[in-house]
């Protein structure tokens, strides 16, 4: 099972929930992927010993000025405008380049070579209580988080068949979409405030767009208003867990302690949360399978009709 | 010489649009004859690289100087490479700005004046909301 913990609004407790969930099911040797590559912090709570490392780069163009005729074809085909041709001279903007390779392919003189531009690293290793941990770290000043997250998702320095928990970045933009894509379930951690609700709405739209089932964890339950409650009821989104507003939790997390370590009484709740997610995924598969297999045994034929 | 002014509309009476890469129109004026023409900015809705795209467009038009408000680092580098002189103004009509330019009343830009934007598709204005 692949589970993404996301939120919309930042600072609602994604990492608190993701790390405590991993600790609560540690017996099954889960994997935690910290996909918040701009500011990964789950390692503070799970204390991995990194023994694997991979550098991640994008292929960016390097122009051979002798062969280049300054025709401008590369600038024309670059949809990211990462390469311009000014007065016959080619300029490359590495931080705009997505590494698509169009300029290299289209150059009529074969004057463009691709060289790696280092964006960041992936690190992995065993962490507390048999949890396996991996994170991506984007270099400071690099604007593109998605390539690092994509590589982190594909990197599997651990045995197959393990439950994977992905800790997402905040917001609802490309890095979050990448972290959610391919997951079986999205757990949205929110706070019951107008800010929390505003971003929760966007996050729900996103999970619906991607066709991935979602459930909500209300953190700091007791502050704010009943807006999140009313929204979830109206939209049929299950609230799977509530963590009360409790200053002791805030203090423990600030000391770098995982919620379930500081307060083991939460362990059963997190195990129950995991069981609920599993049954929601199972019931969804039961719903989908009979339809897909009904009168059209071939998926290809069905897709062809649509 | 060909002078470009970043405008909000396609008319010569347009007010200056202070964002270089994301302006709606370029008013391109021949400073000798005062003949002018307006072009929609092809980069106005670019997902990223609006500054470099707009700079490439002006270079292709044979523009030698531009009046705008702020220039991001990529726009500055690209315009500078094309030897297009950059001038900054707080506002005003395109017509008046041409006079200001000819009278040497505009501030010449020698470094980027605005922050990097890195694409309209990403979360702008800070990461943590």
Interface residues (C-beta under 8 A of the other chain):
Chain A: X9 X10 X11 X38 X75 X78 X79 X80 X81 X82 X84 X85 X86 X87 X89 X91 X93 X95 X96 X143 X170 X171 X173 X174 X195 X199
Chain B: X43 X46 X47 X48 X49 X50 X52 X53 X55 X56 X59 X74 X77 X78 X81 X82 X83 X116 X118 X119 X121 X122 X123 X127 X128 X129
